[in-house]
Amino acid sequence: MNEVKTPKKPLLYYYGIVLLVLILFNAIAMPYLAQRQITEVDYGSFIKMTESKKIGQVEITDNQILFTNKDGTKIYKTGLMNDPDMTQRLYESGAKFSSKIYEEMSPLLSILLSWILPLVIIVSIGQFMSKKLRDKAGGGSSAMMFGMGKSSAKVYIKSSDGISFSDVAGEDEAKESLSEIVDYLHDPGKYEQIGAAMPKGILLVGPPGTGKTLLAKAVAGEANVPFFSISGSEFVEMFVGMGASKVRDLFRQAKDKAPCIIFIDEIDAIGKKRDGHIGGNDEREQTLNQLLTEMDGFEENTGVIILAATNRPESLDAALTRPGRFDRRVPVELPDLHGREEILKVHARKVKTEESTDFEKIARMASGASGAELANIVNEAALRAVRNGSEKVTQADFEESIEVVIAGYQKKNAILTEQEKWTVAYHETGHALVAALQSHSAPVQKITIIPRTSGALGYTMQVEEGNHYLMTKEEIENKIATYTGGRAAEEIIFGTCSTGASNDIEQATKLARAMITRYGMSQSFDMTALETVNNQYLGGDTSLVCSSETQTEIDRQVMAIIKEQHEKALSILEENRRKLDQLAHYLYEKETITGEEFMKILSESES
């Protein structure tokens, strides 16, 4: 999509330029021009002109002498000297004595001519142009003259390399729902014949980076219609009423260019729920009211479709999301395994890759990544290939780029002490060994003790073999046990513990609490919801909805679950102490081992 219309600068912008030029003219040019009218000479030149009788009129003041030439066409100025014979010489030269050779302009007249008159002329021209614009546009407020209430939406049309549905992967359900809109814009008669009406508004909801804006542009590209794009925050102005004016102007432009698509990104900036407080009719609320009015005012055959995107659907006003306004909600979720593979292939078209690249394996390693993160992974892989002097991006480049996105770059200058390196080696081996010796656990993909810029001194990567949508109680408990495996290995080998398990503790506690408060996996609370999730697509913050006594019992049960799994991890590692030592020593020497190497050593030690 190419932008073909740039918002025009408001008239106030040009007023400012004219005013600045006026100020500079009065501050610099006027004094210079006034100074150019009088020529300053030395006293010797004055005496020579007197002796040669070339002086016409002369005026003697307290500190200077003003005189003209014989024709009176030039005025000269010189300093006053102690010369007793000056008057006699002037009289003999035929000069005429005067008191008003050069009369300076009065301050009032100077201000009138330098400032007031130009400003009156500028304002008059502005008023004339404003009237012409209002007559042409059929009316409008004076604020529109200054560009304050004018919509700043960018207008795009399809270009030769425009975005289409083929450029959007991993969101097949969303594309299927939106393809109906494209078909309607191409052939509205087919729907009108049967009496079907297209939704007035379509709301795209999902986490950041999943491609909501890209989908909206793809719809416009497929339909080959004008595409108005604006952010919700651009409607919010300092002056009350300006946002509503922008909404009116946007919809007026859209009706003129119909059929077309209006896309409002981050609509929650103006569409938040109205709280009903006294005096709450502020700028944001007026803008929302105007948007609701405009959507109600649409006729079914206008050919204007409204798309909006948000990652906070729960915060939108009920009047905005009711049927008749935003009739359809299209979820744009994080892609699954097949979706991630297709997204990687779309972005890999832009880079040179080896034919043997296994995108399915890369997609499995990038579990939970959004479309934007996958694009970043491909770009990081290409950058790594350039740094290594390769002509093509390899499988190793892709795998390393995933680690860069997850844990950051390798800290090559970080030097661990001997004891720290052994601690990290046993810690990561403990994680991997507990995961491998439990059923229902994801296979180990990689173990490393190379520090990363994220602060991690090492990590163990587990990769699911396929799509995983549900987790049983046993799987969650095994996951908690795996988190405690690192600390358990430290306690067995060194008889103490370190600060390296801080993230493990946080993740284990979060899972154990979710088992009780959200998943109903507690016998005492049964299937009672004790916690609600806020901002589902923005981190999923939670808040408890229970009494203080219940919170105390929740804390007790969370600690019991973690303690039980910690003891299970200790038991597993103590029973397999020889495997733990062998794997830790190998990891200490190699610093990084693959999942295949890990399983080979583990199977050899068992035999």
KEKEFI-98121 format. One record per residue (C-alpha): z, y, x. Coordinates in nm, 2 decimals. Each point is the difference from the previous one (the first is absolute). Layout:
residues N
[[Z, Y, X]]
...
end
This chain:
residues 607
[[0.00, 0.00, 0.00]]
[[-0.09, 0.34, 0.13]]
[[0.17, 0.32, -0.10]]
[[-0.26, 0.24, -0.14]]
[[0.21, 0.28, -0.13]]
[[0.26, 0.20, 0.19]]
[[0.25, 0.21, -0.20]]
[[-0.09, 0.36, 0.02]]
[[0.24, 0.25, 0.16]]
[[0.18, 0.21, -0.25]]
[[-0.08, 0.37, -0.03]]
[[0.34, 0.09, 0.13]]
[[-0.12, -0.14, 0.34]]
[[-0.28, 0.25, 0.02]]
[[0.23, 0.28, -0.11]]
[[0.23, -0.09, 0.29]]
[[-0.29, 0.02, 0.25]]
[[-0.11, 0.35, -0.13]]
[[0.36, 0.13, 0.01]]
[[0.04, -0.13, 0.36]]
[[-0.32, 0.17, 0.11]]
[[0.13, 0.32, -0.17]]
[[0.33, -0.01, 0.18]]
[[-0.17, -0.06, 0.34]]
[[-0.25, 0.29, -0.07]]
[[0.29, 0.25, -0.07]]
[[0.21, -0.13, 0.29]]
[[-0.27, 0.00, 0.27]]
[[-0.32, 0.16, -0.10]]
[[0.12, 0.31, -0.18]]
[[0.22, 0.13, 0.29]]
[[-0.28, -0.07, 0.24]]
[[-0.26, 0.19, -0.21]]
[[0.24, 0.29, -0.04]]
[[0.06, 0.01, 0.37]]
[[-0.38, 0.00, 0.07]]
[[-0.04, 0.35, -0.18]]
[[0.19, 0.19, 0.28]]
[[-0.10, -0.03, 0.37]]
[[0.29, 0.04, 0.25]]
[[-0.08, 0.19, 0.33]]
[[0.20, 0.12, 0.29]]
[[0.11, 0.36, 0.05]]
[[-0.26, 0.06, 0.27]]
[[-0.29, -0.08, -0.23]]
[[0.16, 0.25, -0.25]]
[[0.00, 0.27, 0.27]]
[[-0.37, -0.07, 0.10]]
[[-0.11, 0.02, -0.37]]
[[0.19, 0.32, -0.04]]
[[-0.17, 0.16, 0.31]]
[[-0.34, -0.12, -0.10]]
[[0.06, 0.14, -0.35]]
[[-0.06, -0.33, -0.18]]
[[0.30, 0.01, -0.23]]
[[-0.05, 0.09, -0.36]]
[[0.35, -0.01, -0.17]]
[[0.34, -0.07, 0.15]]
[[0.34, -0.09, -0.15]]
[[0.31, 0.01, 0.21]]
[[0.30, -0.20, -0.12]]
[[0.34, -0.07, 0.15]]
[[-0.11, -0.30, 0.20]]
[[-0.38, 0.00, 0.02]]
[[-0.32, 0.20, -0.02]]
[[-0.28, -0.08, -0.24]]
[[-0.34, 0.16, 0.05]]
[[-0.37, -0.06, -0.10]]
[[-0.33, 0.05, 0.18]]
[[-0.21, 0.30, -0.08]]
[[-0.18, -0.18, -0.28]]
[[0.32, -0.12, -0.16]]
[[-0.13, -0.36, -0.01]]
[[0.26, -0.15, 0.23]]
[[0.38, 0.03, 0.02]]
[[0.19, -0.02, 0.33]]
[[0.36, -0.04, 0.08]]
[[0.20, 0.08, 0.32]]
[[0.36, 0.04, 0.10]]
[[0.18, 0.33, 0.01]]
[[0.06, 0.14, 0.35]]
[[0.20, 0.31, 0.14]]
[[-0.31, 0.23, 0.03]]
[[0.09, 0.37, -0.07]]
[[-0.37, 0.11, 0.03]]
[[-0.13, -0.26, -0.25]]
[[-0.01, 0.24, -0.30]]
[[-0.19, 0.27, 0.19]]
[[-0.26, -0.25, 0.13]]
[[-0.05, -0.13, -0.35]]
[[-0.05, 0.35, -0.14]]
[[-0.25, 0.08, 0.27]]
[[-0.20, -0.32, -0.06]]
[[-0.05, 0.10, -0.36]]
[[0.21, -0.29, -0.15]]
[[0.13, 0.05, -0.35]]
[[0.36, -0.07, -0.06]]
[[0.07, -0.23, -0.31]]
[[0.30, -0.18, -0.16]]
[[-0.18, -0.28, -0.17]]
[[-0.27, -0.16, 0.22]]
[[0.10, -0.36, -0.09]]
[[0.20, -0.05, -0.32]]
[[0.14, -0.36, -0.04]]
[[-0.02, -0.17, -0.33]]
[[0.32, 0.01, -0.21]]
[[0.20, -0.33, -0.01]]
[[-0.05, -0.02, -0.38]]
[[-0.38, 0.04, 0.02]]
[[-0.01, -0.25, 0.29]]
[[0.18, -0.27, -0.20]]
[[-0.22, 0.07, -0.30]]
[[-0.32, -0.04, 0.19]]
[[0.11, -0.28, 0.24]]
[[0.20, -0.23, -0.24]]
[[0.00, 0.09, -0.37]]
[[-0.37, 0.07, -0.05]]
[[-0.12, -0.33, 0.17]]
[[0.26, -0.20, -0.19]]
[[-0.11, 0.16, -0.33]]
[[-0.36, -0.09, 0.09]]
[[0.09, -0.36, 0.09]]
[[0.21, -0.06, -0.32]]
[[-0.27, 0.15, -0.21]]
[[-0.26, -0.24, 0.15]]
[[0.24, -0.29, -0.05]]
[[0.07, 0.08, -0.36]]
[[-0.38, 0.03, -0.06]]
[[-0.06, -0.34, 0.16]]
[[0.29, -0.16, -0.19]]
[[-0.13, 0.12, -0.33]]
[[-0.35, -0.14, 0.08]]
[[0.16, -0.34, 0.10]]
[[0.21, -0.01, -0.32]]
[[-0.30, 0.08, -0.21]]
[[-0.20, -0.27, 0.17]]
[[0.28, -0.26, -0.03]]
[[0.08, 0.10, -0.36]]
[[0.34, 0.15, 0.07]]
[[0.29, -0.09, 0.22]]
[[0.32, 0.15, 0.14]]
[[0.02, 0.24, 0.28]]
[[0.17, -0.27, 0.21]]
[[-0.33, -0.19, 0.00]]
[[-0.16, 0.30, 0.16]]
[[0.22, -0.06, 0.30]]
[[-0.07, -0.37, 0.00]]
[[0.37, -0.09, -0.09]]
[[-0.08, -0.20, -0.32]]
[[-0.33, -0.15, 0.13]]
[[-0.02, -0.37, 0.05]]
[[-0.02, -0.10, 0.37]]
[[-0.14, -0.35, -0.08]]
[[-0.26, -0.13, 0.25]]
[[-0.32, -0.12, -0.16]]
[[-0.18, -0.30, 0.15]]
[[-0.33, -0.17, -0.09]]
[[-0.14, -0.33, 0.13]]
[[-0.16, 0.02, 0.34]]
[[-0.23, -0.24, 0.18]]
[[0.30, -0.16, 0.16]]
[[0.23, 0.04, -0.30]]
[[0.29, -0.22, -0.09]]
[[-0.06, -0.29, -0.23]]
[[0.19, -0.31, -0.13]]
[[-0.13, -0.20, 0.30]]
[[0.21, 0.23, 0.23]]
[[0.31, -0.10, -0.19]]
[[0.14, -0.35, 0.05]]
[[0.31, -0.19, -0.10]]
[[0.03, 0.17, -0.34]]
[[-0.23, -0.21, -0.22]]
[[0.21, 0.05, -0.31]]
[[0.00, 0.37, 0.03]]
[[-0.37, 0.02, 0.07]]
[[-0.07, -0.22, -0.30]]
[[0.20, 0.24, -0.22]]
[[-0.17, 0.31, 0.14]]
[[-0.35, -0.15, -0.01]]
[[0.02, 0.05, -0.38]]
[[0.03, 0.37, 0.06]]
[[-0.32, 0.00, 0.22]]
[[-0.19, -0.19, -0.26]]
[[0.11, 0.25, -0.27]]
[[-0.11, 0.30, 0.20]]
[[-0.34, -0.17, 0.06]]
[[-0.06, -0.11, -0.36]]
[[0.25, 0.15, -0.25]]
[[-0.22, -0.08, -0.29]]
[[0.07, -0.37, 0.04]]
[[0.37, 0.06, -0.07]]
[[-0.06, 0.26, -0.28]]
[[-0.22, -0.24, -0.18]]
[[0.28, -0.25, -0.05]]
[[0.26, 0.28, -0.06]]
[[0.19, -0.05, 0.33]]
[[0.15, 0.30, 0.18]]
[[0.08, 0.03, 0.36]]
[[0.35, 0.08, 0.11]]
[[0.05, 0.37, 0.05]]
[[0.22, -0.05, 0.31]]
[[0.05, -0.29, 0.25]]
[[0.31, -0.01, 0.21]]
[[-0.02, -0.17, 0.34]]
[[0.35, -0.11, 0.11]]
[[0.10, -0.18, 0.32]]
[[0.17, 0.03, 0.34]]
[[-0.13, 0.25, 0.25]]
[[-0.31, -0.10, 0.20]]
[[-0.14, -0.25, -0.25]]
[[-0.32, 0.20, -0.07]]
[[0.06, 0.19, -0.32]]
[[-0.19, 0.30, 0.11]]
[[-0.28, -0.22, 0.15]]
[[-0.04, -0.18, -0.33]]
[[-0.03, 0.33, -0.18]]
[[-0.28, 0.12, 0.24]]
[[-0.17, -0.34, -0.04]]
[[-0.01, 0.04, -0.38]]
[[-0.17, 0.34, 0.05]]
[[-0.23, -0.14, 0.26]]
[[-0.11, -0.29, -0.22]]
[[-0.05, 0.22, -0.31]]
[[-0.18, 0.27, 0.21]]
[[0.18, 0.28, -0.18]]
[[0.18, 0.31, 0.12]]
[[0.35, -0.07, 0.12]]
[[0.28, 0.26, -0.03]]
[[0.28, -0.08, 0.24]]
[[0.33, 0.19, 0.00]]
[[0.36, -0.07, 0.10]]
[[0.28, 0.04, -0.26]]
[[0.19, 0.23, 0.24]]
[[-0.29, 0.25, 0.00]]
[[0.07, 0.09, -0.36]]
[[0.35, 0.12, 0.08]]
[[0.00, 0.37, 0.07]]
[[0.26, 0.27, 0.08]]
[[-0.09, 0.20, -0.31]]
[[0.08, -0.15, -0.34]]
[[-0.32, -0.08, -0.20]]
[[-0.23, -0.03, 0.30]]
[[0.01, -0.38, 0.00]]
[[-0.09, -0.01, -0.37]]
[[-0.29, 0.24, 0.07]]
[[-0.12, -0.24, 0.27]]
[[0.00, -0.29, -0.24]]
[[-0.20, 0.20, -0.25]]
[[-0.25, 0.10, 0.26]]
[[-0.03, -0.36, 0.14]]
[[-0.08, -0.14, -0.35]]
[[-0.24, 0.28, -0.08]]
[[-0.20, -0.08, 0.32]]
[[0.01, -0.38, -0.08]]
[[-0.14, 0.06, -0.35]]
[[-0.28, 0.20, 0.15]]
[[-0.09, -0.28, 0.24]]
[[0.05, -0.29, -0.24]]
[[-0.03, -0.30, 0.04]]
[[0.24, 0.02, 0.29]]
[[0.33, -0.13, 0.13]]
[[0.32, 0.20, 0.06]]
[[0.24, -0.16, 0.25]]
[[0.36, 0.13, 0.03]]
[[0.17, -0.15, 0.30]]
[[0.39, -0.02, 0.00]]
[[0.01, 0.10, -0.37]]
[[0.38, -0.04, 0.01]]
[[0.02, 0.34, 0.17]]
[[-0.07, 0.16, -0.35]]
[[0.06, -0.29, -0.23]]
[[0.37, -0.07, 0.05]]
[[0.22, -0.06, -0.30]]
[[0.13, 0.31, -0.17]]
[[0.38, 0.01, 0.01]]
[[0.04, 0.23, -0.31]]
[[0.24, 0.24, 0.17]]
[[0.03, 0.35, -0.13]]
[[-0.24, 0.22, 0.19]]
[[-0.20, -0.30, 0.12]]
[[-0.33, 0.15, -0.11]]
[[-0.10, 0.07, 0.36]]
[[-0.33, 0.01, 0.18]]
[[-0.03, -0.38, 0.03]]
[[0.09, -0.06, -0.36]]
[[-0.26, 0.25, -0.12]]
[[-0.26, -0.16, 0.22]]
[[0.08, -0.34, -0.15]]
[[-0.02, 0.14, -0.35]]
[[-0.34, 0.14, 0.07]]
[[-0.12, -0.33, 0.14]]
[[0.12, -0.18, -0.31]]
[[-0.18, 0.25, -0.22]]
[[-0.32, -0.02, 0.19]]
[[0.00, -0.38, -0.02]]
[[0.06, 0.01, -0.38]]
[[-0.28, 0.26, -0.03]]
[[-0.26, -0.24, 0.15]]
[[-0.26, -0.13, -0.24]]
[[-0.10, -0.36, 0.03]]
[[-0.35, 0.08, 0.11]]
[[0.06, 0.26, 0.27]]
[[-0.07, -0.25, 0.28]]
[[0.30, 0.12, 0.20]]
[[0.23, -0.28, 0.13]]
[[0.34, 0.08, 0.16]]
[[0.13, -0.21, 0.28]]
[[0.34, 0.05, 0.14]]
[[0.20, -0.17, 0.28]]
[[0.37, -0.03, 0.06]]
[[0.25, -0.22, 0.18]]
[[0.29, 0.11, -0.23]]
[[-0.11, -0.10, -0.35]]
[[0.36, -0.03, -0.13]]
[[0.04, 0.38, 0.06]]
[[-0.29, 0.10, -0.23]]
[[0.06, 0.17, -0.33]]
[[-0.03, -0.23, -0.31]]
[[-0.24, 0.25, -0.16]]
[[-0.24, -0.04, 0.29]]
[[-0.01, -0.38, 0.00]]
[[-0.03, -0.06, -0.37]]
[[-0.32, -0.14, -0.16]]
[[-0.25, 0.28, -0.06]]
[[0.06, 0.16, 0.34]]
[[0.03, -0.25, 0.28]]
[[-0.10, -0.30, -0.20]]
[[-0.04, -0.25, 0.28]]
[[0.22, -0.07, 0.30]]
[[-0.17, -0.18, 0.29]]
[[0.24, -0.15, 0.26]]
[[-0.13, 0.03, 0.36]]
[[0.24, -0.25, 0.17]]
[[0.03, -0.12, 0.36]]
[[-0.28, -0.24, 0.07]]
[[0.05, -0.38, 0.01]]
[[-0.12, -0.23, 0.29]]
[[-0.36, 0.00, -0.12]]
[[0.01, 0.37, -0.07]]
[[0.13, 0.08, 0.35]]
[[-0.28, -0.21, 0.15]]
[[-0.27, 0.18, -0.20]]
[[0.15, 0.34, 0.09]]
[[0.00, -0.09, 0.37]]
[[-0.36, -0.10, -0.02]]
[[-0.10, 0.33, -0.17]]
[[0.17, 0.20, 0.28]]
[[-0.13, -0.23, 0.27]]
[[-0.36, 0.09, -0.10]]
[[0.06, 0.33, 0.19]]
[[0.09, -0.17, 0.33]]
[[-0.16, -0.26, 0.22]]
[[0.19, -0.33, -0.03]]
[[-0.05, -0.34, 0.14]]
[[-0.16, -0.26, -0.23]]
[[0.29, -0.24, 0.05]]
[[0.26, 0.25, -0.15]]
[[0.22, -0.18, -0.25]]
[[0.07, 0.27, -0.26]]
[[0.20, -0.25, -0.22]]
[[0.25, -0.05, 0.28]]
[[0.03, 0.37, 0.06]]
[[0.05, 0.05, -0.38]]
[[0.28, -0.25, 0.00]]
[[0.17, 0.18, 0.29]]
[[-0.03, 0.33, -0.18]]
[[0.20, -0.12, -0.31]]
[[0.11, 0.29, -0.22]]
[[-0.24, 0.26, 0.16]]
[[-0.17, 0.26, -0.21]]
[[-0.37, 0.09, 0.02]]
[[0.08, 0.31, 0.21]]
[[0.21, -0.21, 0.24]]
[[-0.28, -0.26, 0.04]]
[[-0.24, 0.28, 0.08]]
[[0.24, 0.12, 0.26]]
[[0.03, -0.36, 0.14]]
[[-0.38, -0.02, 0.05]]
[[-0.01, 0.34, 0.16]]
[[0.29, -0.09, 0.24]]
[[-0.19, -0.32, 0.09]]
[[-0.31, 0.20, 0.08]]
[[0.20, 0.25, 0.22]]
[[0.16, -0.29, 0.19]]
[[-0.35, -0.15, 0.06]]
[[-0.11, 0.33, 0.15]]
[[0.31, 0.02, 0.22]]
[[-0.07, -0.35, 0.13]]
[[-0.37, 0.08, 0.07]]
[[-0.13, -0.25, -0.25]]
[[-0.33, 0.05, -0.19]]
[[0.13, -0.18, -0.31]]
[[0.33, -0.03, -0.18]]
[[0.16, -0.34, 0.05]]
[[0.24, -0.21, -0.20]]
[[0.27, 0.08, 0.25]]
[[-0.06, 0.37, -0.06]]
[[0.05, -0.04, -0.37]]
[[0.32, -0.20, 0.05]]
[[0.15, 0.25, 0.24]]
[[-0.09, 0.29, -0.23]]
[[0.20, -0.17, -0.28]]
[[0.30, -0.01, 0.24]]
[[-0.06, 0.37, 0.08]]
[[0.01, 0.10, -0.36]]
[[0.31, -0.22, -0.07]]
[[0.21, 0.06, 0.31]]
[[-0.17, 0.27, 0.20]]
[[-0.16, -0.01, 0.35]]
[[0.14, -0.20, 0.29]]
[[0.25, 0.20, 0.21]]
[[-0.13, -0.08, 0.34]]
[[0.26, 0.21, 0.18]]
[[0.30, -0.16, -0.18]]
[[0.18, -0.21, 0.25]]
[[0.27, -0.23, -0.14]]
[[0.28, -0.13, 0.21]]
[[0.02, -0.37, 0.07]]
[[0.28, -0.05, -0.25]]
[[-0.18, 0.20, -0.27]]
[[-0.32, -0.19, 0.05]]
[[0.18, -0.34, -0.04]]
[[0.18, 0.14, -0.31]]
[[-0.33, 0.10, -0.17]]
[[-0.16, -0.33, 0.10]]
[[0.28, -0.21, -0.16]]
[[0.01, 0.24, -0.30]]
[[-0.37, -0.03, -0.09]]
[[0.00, -0.38, 0.07]]
[[0.29, -0.03, -0.24]]
[[-0.20, 0.17, -0.27]]
[[-0.30, -0.23, 0.06]]
[[0.19, -0.32, 0.03]]
[[0.20, 0.05, -0.32]]
[[-0.32, 0.09, -0.18]]
[[-0.19, -0.31, 0.13]]
[[0.28, -0.25, -0.07]]
[[0.03, 0.11, -0.37]]
[[-0.23, -0.11, -0.27]]
[[-0.17, 0.27, -0.22]]
[[-0.02, 0.24, 0.29]]
[[-0.32, 0.18, 0.12]]
[[-0.14, -0.13, 0.33]]
[[0.08, 0.18, 0.32]]
[[-0.31, 0.19, 0.12]]
[[0.12, 0.17, 0.31]]
[[0.32, 0.07, 0.20]]
[[0.03, 0.28, 0.25]]
[[0.28, 0.18, 0.20]]
[[-0.22, 0.29, 0.11]]
[[0.17, 0.33, -0.12]]
[[-0.20, 0.21, -0.25]]
[[0.00, 0.37, -0.07]]
[[0.16, -0.06, -0.34]]
[[0.32, -0.08, 0.18]]
[[-0.03, -0.38, -0.03]]
[[0.08, -0.19, 0.32]]
[[-0.19, -0.30, -0.13]]
[[-0.10, -0.16, -0.33]]
[[-0.10, -0.33, -0.17]]
[[-0.31, 0.01, -0.22]]
[[-0.02, -0.24, -0.29]]
[[-0.32, -0.03, -0.20]]
[[-0.04, -0.15, -0.34]]
[[-0.29, -0.26, -0.03]]
[[-0.12, 0.14, -0.33]]
[[0.09, 0.23, -0.29]]
[[0.36, 0.00, -0.09]]
[[0.10, 0.16, -0.33]]
[[0.34, -0.16, -0.08]]
[[0.30, -0.09, 0.21]]
[[0.25, -0.27, -0.10]]
[[0.38, 0.04, 0.06]]
[[-0.03, -0.26, 0.28]]
[[-0.28, 0.20, 0.17]]
[[0.20, 0.33, -0.01]]
[[0.31, -0.18, 0.14]]
[[-0.21, -0.15, 0.28]]
[[-0.14, 0.35, 0.07]]
[[0.35, 0.14, 0.03]]
[[0.10, -0.29, 0.23]]
[[-0.31, 0.09, 0.22]]
[[0.12, 0.36, 0.02]]
[[0.34, -0.12, 0.12]]
[[-0.15, -0.24, 0.25]]
[[-0.02, 0.26, 0.28]]
[[0.36, 0.10, -0.02]]
[[0.10, -0.37, -0.03]]
[[-0.19, -0.08, 0.33]]
[[0.18, 0.28, 0.18]]
[[0.34, -0.12, -0.12]]
[[-0.07, -0.36, 0.11]]
[[-0.14, 0.08, 0.34]]
[[0.20, 0.31, 0.11]]
[[0.31, -0.03, -0.22]]
[[-0.05, 0.36, -0.11]]
[[-0.25, 0.22, -0.20]]
[[-0.21, 0.30, 0.07]]
[[-0.15, 0.29, -0.20]]
[[-0.34, -0.16, -0.01]]
[[0.06, -0.15, -0.35]]
[[0.03, 0.33, -0.19]]
[[-0.33, -0.03, -0.18]]
[[0.06, -0.37, -0.07]]
[[0.33, 0.09, -0.16]]
[[-0.16, 0.27, -0.22]]
[[-0.28, -0.23, -0.12]]
[[0.24, -0.30, -0.07]]
[[0.24, 0.23, -0.20]]
[[-0.29, 0.14, -0.20]]
[[-0.12, -0.35, -0.09]]
[[0.34, -0.13, -0.09]]
[[0.08, 0.30, -0.22]]
[[-0.34, -0.04, -0.18]]
[[0.08, -0.36, -0.07]]
[[0.31, 0.10, -0.20]]
[[-0.09, 0.33, -0.16]]
[[-0.37, -0.04, -0.07]]
[[-0.11, -0.36, 0.01]]
[[0.29, -0.15, -0.20]]
[[0.09, -0.26, 0.27]]
[[0.37, 0.02, -0.04]]
[[0.19, -0.25, -0.21]]
[[0.28, 0.25, -0.10]]
[[-0.24, 0.27, -0.12]]
[[-0.28, -0.23, -0.12]]
[[-0.31, 0.20, -0.11]]
[[0.15, 0.34, -0.02]]
[[-0.18, 0.30, 0.14]]
[[0.24, 0.19, 0.22]]
[[-0.24, 0.22, 0.19]]
[[-0.31, 0.21, -0.09]]
[[-0.29, 0.08, 0.23]]
[[-0.11, 0.37, 0.03]]
[[-0.33, 0.11, 0.14]]
[[-0.16, -0.34, 0.00]]
[[-0.29, 0.10, 0.21]]
[[0.19, 0.23, 0.24]]
[[0.25, -0.23, 0.17]]
[[0.17, -0.14, -0.31]]
[[0.34, 0.17, 0.02]]
[[0.26, -0.18, -0.21]]
[[0.30, 0.12, -0.19]]
[[0.28, -0.22, -0.15]]
[[0.07, 0.01, -0.37]]
[[0.34, -0.17, -0.03]]
[[0.37, 0.07, 0.02]]
[[0.19, 0.05, 0.32]]
[[0.18, -0.34, -0.05]]
[[-0.35, -0.17, -0.02]]
[[-0.11, 0.18, 0.31]]
[[0.30, -0.14, 0.19]]
[[-0.09, -0.35, -0.12]]
[[-0.37, 0.06, 0.11]]
[[0.12, 0.10, 0.35]]
[[0.21, -0.32, 0.02]]
[[-0.28, -0.23, -0.10]]
[[-0.25, 0.18, 0.24]]
[[0.24, -0.06, 0.29]]
[[0.05, -0.36, -0.11]]
[[-0.38, -0.07, 0.00]]
[[-0.06, 0.15, 0.34]]
[[0.30, -0.18, 0.15]]
[[-0.12, -0.33, -0.14]]
[[-0.35, 0.05, 0.14]]
[[0.14, 0.12, 0.34]]
[[0.20, -0.32, 0.02]]
[[-0.31, -0.20, -0.08]]
[[-0.19, 0.17, 0.28]]
[[0.28, -0.07, 0.24]]
[[0.00, -0.37, -0.10]]
[[-0.38, -0.03, 0.05]]
[[0.01, 0.16, 0.34]]
[[0.30, -0.20, 0.12]]
[[-0.17, -0.33, -0.10]]
[[-0.31, 0.11, 0.19]]
[[0.16, 0.16, 0.30]]
[[-0.24, -0.17, 0.25]]
[[-0.30, 0.13, -0.19]]
[[0.15, 0.35, -0.01]]
[[0.05, 0.00, 0.38]]
[[-0.35, -0.13, 0.07]]
[[-0.18, 0.24, -0.23]]
[[0.21, 0.30, 0.12]]
[[-0.07, -0.08, 0.37]]
[[-0.38, -0.03, -0.07]]
[[0.01, 0.33, -0.20]]
[[0.19, 0.17, 0.28]]
[[-0.27, -0.10, 0.25]]
[[-0.31, 0.07, -0.21]]
[[0.15, 0.29, -0.21]]
[[-0.25, -0.08, -0.28]]
[[-0.08, -0.34, -0.15]]
[[-0.23, -0.09, -0.29]]
[[0.10, -0.20, -0.30]]
[[-0.21, -0.30, 0.13]]
[[0.19, 0.01, 0.33]]
[[0.33, 0.02, -0.18]]
[[-0.08, -0.30, -0.22]]
[[-0.13, -0.20, 0.29]]
[[0.32, 0.05, 0.20]]
[[0.21, -0.07, -0.30]]
[[-0.19, -0.33, -0.08]]
[[0.02, -0.11, 0.37]]
[[0.38, 0.05, 0.01]]
[[0.04, -0.20, -0.32]]
[[-0.19, -0.29, 0.15]]
end
